C-alpha cells in the first residue's frame, strides 16, 4: 500500500516533461503578432490604390486615345480616382 501511495503522490510533482511546450508557445505568439502586423500595417501601406483604380485608369486612357473625352476631362476624372 505504501508503494501505491508514493506513486500517486509523485504524479503531480514531476513537471520536467513540459519544457518542450514553451518554445512552441512563444512561436505561436510570434506568429500571431507577425500576422497582425502583416495584415494591418504592411497591407494597408501597400494598398493605397483601390483594386479597380488601375483598370479605371486604363479605360480612361483608352477613351482619351479614341477621342471620346478631352485632355481636360481626362485629368479631371483621373484626379477623382483614389
SVG drawing of the C-alpha trace seen along z (x, -y; Angstrom):
<svg xmlns="http://www.w3.org/2000/svg" viewBox="-17 -71 30 73">
<polyline fill="none" stroke="black" stroke-width="0.4" points="0.0,0.0 2.8,-2.4 4.2,-1.9 0.9,-2.9 0.6,-5.9 4.2,-7.0 3.4,-6.6 0.2,-8.6 1.9,-11.3 4.7,-11.7 2.4,-12.0 1.8,-15.7 5.4,-16.6 7.2,-15.8 6.9,-18.8 10.1,-18.4 8.3,-16.9 6.6,-20.2 9.8,-22.1 9.3,-21.4 5.9,-23.2 7.2,-26.6 9.2,-27.3 6.1,-26.4 4.0,-28.7 6.4,-31.6 6.5,-30.7 2.7,-30.7 2.5,-34.2 5.2,-35.4 3.2,-34.1 0.0,-35.8 1.8,-39.2 3.5,-38.9 0.2,-38.0 -1.4,-41.0 1.4,-43.4 1.2,-41.9 -2.5,-42.4 -2.9,-45.7 0.3,-47.6 2.1,-46.3 -1.0,-45.6 -2.5,-49.0 0.6,-50.8 0.9,-48.8 -2.8,-49.0 -3.2,-52.8 -4.9,-52.4 -8.2,-50.7 -8.1,-47.4 -10.1,-48.7 -8.3,-52.0 -5.7,-50.6 -8.5,-49.3 -10.3,-52.6 -7.2,-54.5 -6.7,-52.1 -10.3,-52.6 -9.9,-56.4 -6.7,-56.2 -8.4,-54.2 -11.3,-56.6 -8.9,-59.5 -7.0,-57.7 -10.2,-57.1 -11.1,-60.8 -14.2,-60.2 -13.0,-62.5 -10.8,-65.6 -7.5,-66.0 -9.1,-68.3 -11.8,-65.8 -9.2,-63.0 -7.3,-65.0 -10.4,-65.8 -11.5,-62.1 -8.0,-60.9 -8.0,-63.4 -11.2,-61.9 -9.8,-58.3 -8.3,-57.1"/>
</svg>
